Amino acid sequence: MEPLDQPIDLHFRNGKVFPSNVLILGYIFLGLSPLVFFGNMFLGAGLFLGGVFIAFTSNHVVVDLETQTIREYTAYWGFIRIGITTDYRKYGILTVVPVRQTTTTYARSIHSTSYTDYLFAVCLLGSNYRGKKELTKFPQKSLSENLAKELTHRMGMEYFDYDPMVIREKMLGR
């Protein structure tokens, strides 16, 4: 017997804090730290702590339907959670916004390589279309829209099909 509504996870793990090139450096630190530890205990311990910090620090967003709040936090070293809690009732609209995310890597400080991801973010907007707060991102628009529509029903909000022209006209007072 299947439940009528599939349960959705309200804890969004939004990835690592550091870009991929720094993450690789963190993993290298973790790999080198045991070797360095036997030569110099303090340097090895420092490399280990730095590697763990870089590799396991991540961003999270948790939606709590009972208290009607959103908790955004960063988990440093994977377990020290520091963040803020916001009442989501001050936002009235849930939407899906296209986002372009670019990471640039420099080689010998002359040449650079840029990698761009095109994602779709599930966002909260104020009733005047201001004060955007991102909950999570997906690579496909359909996944983002499905989650946004589920959340609007569960959070008691309005779903807005994102259109920059509508927002621009509203802000210009037309």
URVENJO-V788766 format. One line per field, one symbol per residue. ss: DSSP state (@ for helix, = for strand, . for the rest). phi: phi as a letter, one per 40 degrees, with the letter a starting at -180 (. if undefined). psi: psi as a letter, one per 20 degrees, with the letter a starting at -180 (. if undefined). Layout:
ss: ???
phi: ???
psi: ???
This chain:
ss: ..........======...@@@@@@@@@@@@@@@@@@@@.@@@@@@@@@@@@@@@@.=======....========...========@@@..===============...===============.......======..@@@@@@@@@@@@@@@..===...@@@@@@@@@..
phi: .cccbccbcbbbccgcccccccccccccdcccdcccdccacccccccccccccccbcabbbbcbcccfbbbbabccfgbccbabbbcccccbbbabbcbbbbbbbbbffbbbbbbbbbbbccbcbcccgbgcbccabbcbcccccccccccccccgbbcbcdacccccccccgc
psi: pqqgpppqpjoookaqhqrhhhgggghgghhhghghhhgogggghggggggggghjprqqpppohgilrpopqpnpjiioopaqpqpiiiqipproppppopppppokjgqqppppporopoqpqrijkrlpopgrqqiphhgggggghghhghilrpppopohgggghghik.
